[in-house]
Amino acid sequence: MADPLTELKDVVAATSPASPKMASYLEKVRDRAYAVVDRDIEELEEAGFAQDVIFEQTVAVAISEGLRRLDRANEVIG
């Protein structure tokens, strides 16, 4: 069985790069996910993004940010 952190890193690495048109939404997910509302998703859908793409990009940026924060915490602790 692979290391769970490695599996998460692999998910991020396997995700296609996000469209620049998703940048502000993904920044919001990264910095203040609690503030994401239905309208944010609706705007992406109106811009032509499929729900699957929105989901994949959301998960990838959330995992990436979580791993970044974990690395930072480990630096502070260690």
C-alpha positions in Angstrom: 0.0 0.0 0.0 1.4 3.4 -1.0 1.9 6.2 1.5 -1.3 8.3 1.8 0.7 11.6 1.3 2.3 10.2 -1.8 -1.2 9.2 -3.1 -2.4 12.7 -2.5 0.6 14.2 -4.3 -0.1 11.9 -7.2 -3.7 13.1 -7.5 -2.5 16.7 -7.7 0.3 15.8 -10.2 -2.2 13.9 -12.4 -4.7 16.8 -12.6 -4.5 18.9 -15.7 -3.5 22.5 -15.3 -6.4 24.8 -14.5 -7.6 27.3 -17.0 -6.6 30.9 -16.2 -10.3 31.7 -16.2 -10.6 29.6 -13.0 -7.8 31.5 -11.2 -9.9 33.7 -8.9 -12.2 30.8 -7.9 -9.2 28.5 -7.2 -7.5 31.3 -5.2 -10.7 31.6 -3.1 -10.7 27.8 -2.5 -7.1 27.9 -1.5 -7.3 31.0 0.8 -10.8 31.0 2.1 -12.7 27.9 1.1 -15.4 28.7 3.7 -16.5 31.6 1.6 -17.2 29.5 -1.6 -20.9 29.7 -2.4 -23.2 28.2 -5.0 -22.9 31.3 -7.2 -19.1 30.8 -7.6 -19.8 27.4 -9.1 -22.7 28.7 -11.2 -20.4 31.4 -12.7 -17.9 28.7 -13.7 -20.6 26.7 -15.3 -21.9 29.8 -17.2 -18.3 30.3 -18.4 -18.5 26.8 -20.0 -16.8 24.6 -17.4 -18.2 21.2 -16.8 -19.0 20.1 -13.3 -16.4 17.4 -13.4 -13.7 19.9 -14.3 -14.8 22.2 -11.5 -14.7 19.4 -9.0 -11.3 18.0 -10.1 -9.7 21.5 -10.0 -11.3 22.2 -6.6 -10.1 18.9 -5.1 -6.6 19.4 -6.6 -6.1 22.9 -5.2 -7.5 21.9 -1.8 -5.2 18.9 -1.6 -2.2 21.0 -2.8 -2.9 23.7 -0.2 -3.4 21.1 2.6 -0.1 19.5 1.7 1.6 22.9 1.6 0.3 23.7 5.1 1.3 20.3 6.4 4.9 20.9 5.1 5.0 24.3 6.7 3.8 22.9 10.1 6.4 20.1 9.9 9.1 22.8 9.3 7.9 24.7 12.4 7.6 21.7 14.6 10.8 19.9 13.4 
